Amino acid sequence: MKFKAADFLVFTIFLIITCVFCFFIFRNINGNKKQLVISNGKDEWIYPLSKDAKLEIPGRLGNSIIKIENGSAFFEDSPCDNKLCVFSHKISRIGEWTACLPNGIIIKIEGSKKKSGRQSNSAVKETEIDAWTE
């Protein structure tokens, strides 16, 4: 079986269409900016992961400290007894979440292109990491 010019043309067109299709798929995935959504059961706050910050979030037992650093978020401290939330992993990908169940605080990563109508609540005390020293 020999390949003809028409076979080569069909294969080339198929290859070009596949490359263009993949480009648009991966461009949309990477273009989806990530944001941190924090909920304490009463209120919800939204912060971009692109900006480092240290947040105090009020919970049932007291304030939990959540840190956004280098595109990931984690519990730095919490008033709960077992501190499982503090020892949990950093989250950085869309769909990941972690929580401090005794304090009633959940943090999760979402894409910012979602139209949810939620607004960031400015009542949370926020400290820029650039101005914060350990």
C-alpha atoms as one frame of an Amber mdcrd trajectory, in Angstrom:
protein
   0.000   0.000   0.000   1.489   3.309  -1.095   0.778   6.700   0.365  -0.539
   9.161  -2.141  -0.432  12.938  -2.083  -4.091  13.019  -0.975  -3.257  10.800
   2.029  -0.446  13.132   3.021  -2.746  16.161   2.643  -5.489  14.610   4.803
  -2.950  13.616   7.471  -1.436  17.122   7.503  -4.838  18.814   7.827  -5.787
  16.436  10.657  -2.510  17.181  12.443  -2.992  20.959  12.128  -6.571  20.781
  13.425  -5.442  18.661  16.386  -2.648  21.099  17.269  -4.975  24.119  17.098
  -7.592  22.313  19.211  -4.991  21.403  21.878  -3.668  24.956  21.915  -7.109
  26.392  22.722  -7.816  23.775  25.377  -4.554  24.322  27.253  -4.711  28.087
  26.824  -8.093  28.183  28.612  -6.844  25.994  31.433  -3.760  28.123  32.055
  -5.688  31.378  31.582  -8.072  30.500  34.392  -6.744  32.545  37.323  -6.970
  30.859  40.691  -8.533  32.373  43.769  -8.867  31.324  47.381 -12.401  31.023
  48.748 -12.677  31.031  52.546 -15.896  30.196  54.381 -16.702  30.095  58.087
 -20.340  29.016  57.726 -21.683  32.575  57.968 -19.494  34.623  55.643 -17.379
  33.969  52.583 -14.227  35.770  51.421 -12.387  35.627  48.095  -8.691  36.415
  47.614  -6.414  36.031  44.576  -3.631  33.458  44.959  -1.326  35.719  42.984
  -0.982  38.150  45.926   0.769  37.006  49.124  -1.210  37.749  52.285  -1.741
  36.733  55.887  -5.417  36.571  56.928  -7.189  36.281  60.282 -10.511  34.520
  59.767 -13.058  34.422  62.617 -14.378  30.948  63.483 -16.353  29.218  66.225
 -13.342  28.887  68.554 -11.487  32.067  67.607  -9.386  33.399  64.735  -7.562
  31.076  62.339  -4.500  32.419  60.521  -4.463  31.573  56.813  -1.421  32.414
  54.756  -1.295  32.888  50.975   2.264  32.483  49.760   3.786  31.750  46.324
   0.458  30.763  44.777  -0.618  28.383  47.530  -2.650  28.695  50.727  -2.489
  26.977  54.102  -3.510  27.244  57.751  -0.626  28.809  59.644  -2.352  28.672
  63.048  -5.749  27.896  64.492  -7.281  27.785  67.995  -8.350  24.130  67.660
  -6.816  21.527  69.998  -5.441  18.944  67.553  -4.015  21.368  64.908  -4.676
  18.916  62.044  -5.459  21.873  59.786  -2.032  23.400  60.484  -0.312  20.106
  59.618  -2.355  19.587  56.426  -0.767  20.218  53.025  -0.690  23.508  51.153
  -3.372  23.852  48.492  -2.632  25.403  45.104  -4.714  23.686  42.394  -8.292
  24.339  41.384 -10.574  21.960  43.285  -8.262  21.420  46.269  -9.524  22.246
  49.746  -8.639  21.925  53.403 -10.513  22.771  56.576 -10.363  23.376  60.300
 -13.489  21.489  61.292 -13.491  22.385  65.025 -13.261  26.085  64.110 -15.696
  25.718  61.171 -13.415  27.217  58.481 -13.033  25.785  54.988 -10.581  27.056
  52.368 -10.694  25.970  48.719  -9.223  26.938  45.366 -11.520  27.955  42.522
 -11.042  29.478  39.084 -11.831  33.195  38.903 -13.698  32.852  35.611 -16.633
  31.306  37.483 -19.539  33.714  37.716 -20.767  33.138  41.245 -21.765  36.619
  42.340 -19.797  36.346  45.573 -17.891  39.350  46.793 -14.797  39.621  48.936
 -15.621  40.723  52.470 -13.274  43.448  53.678 -14.084  42.821  57.364 -11.258
  40.263  57.582  -7.977  41.555  58.932  -5.379  41.224  56.169  -1.658  41.809
  56.493   0.665  41.952  53.507   3.445  39.410  53.829   5.911  41.977  52.461
   5.293  44.123  55.549   5.109  41.163  57.910   8.237  39.746  59.486   8.568
  36.621  61.564
